[in-house]
Amino acid sequence: MLVRASRRAHRPVPLPPEVLLGYRATSAALLYGQVPLRERPDGVVEVPGEGPSFEVWELDTAPAQRQVS
């Protein structure tokens, strides 16, 4: 689970793929709140900056497979 609580608006918080252990924004279910996670083209997930707000996301139990080069 990923939780965000903010008293006011702020800059989006970037979460690189290695922080999320392979989980993708597209597989995160919004359990509470109104704003979904956003995934940038470079694969970094952004926690939204709208506020005041409270969100809870459930990350998929099966993280995306990493490609080995």
N, C-alpha and C positions, 0 to 999 in steps of 0.2 A: 504494500500500500504506500501511496505517496500522499501527503497531506500538506496543504498550504493554507495559512491563516494570515491575513493582512489587514491592517487598520486603514490603509489608504493605498492609492495607486502607486506603483513602483515600476522600475524597469523590469522587463521579463528576465527570469533567471535561467541561464543556459545550463543544461545538464549534458555533458558529453556522453557518448555511448558507453564508455568504460565505467562511468558512474552508475548507469542503469543496468549494468551487467547483461547487455544485449537486448533488453526490453525495448519495444518500439512504441511511440506515441499512438500509432494507429491501433495498437492492440490494448491500450489502456481504457478501461471502462470507467466512466465518470459515475461514481456512486452518490455523490452529494455535491451540489453547487451547479453552476451554469456554464462555466468556461472550460472547454476541453484543452488538453495539452496540445502543443503545436510542434511539428517536426520540420526543421529547416532542410533545405536541399543537401546540406553537408552532413546530415544525420544527427545533428545536435537537437535535442528536445528542449523546448522552452516552456517553463512554467509561466503562465500568463501573469501580466502585471496589473490587471484591473483590480480596483479595490474601492471601498473595503469589500472583502470577500473571504469565503471559506470554501475550499474544495477538497474532496477526497477521491482519489483515483485508485482503482485496483489494477495492478499490473498483471498482464497475462502470465499464467503459471508456466508456460512453455516459452522461454526467451527465443528470439530469432537466432537461427544457426549462423555462426560466423563462417565466412568463406576463408579458406586457407589458400594462399597464393603459392 
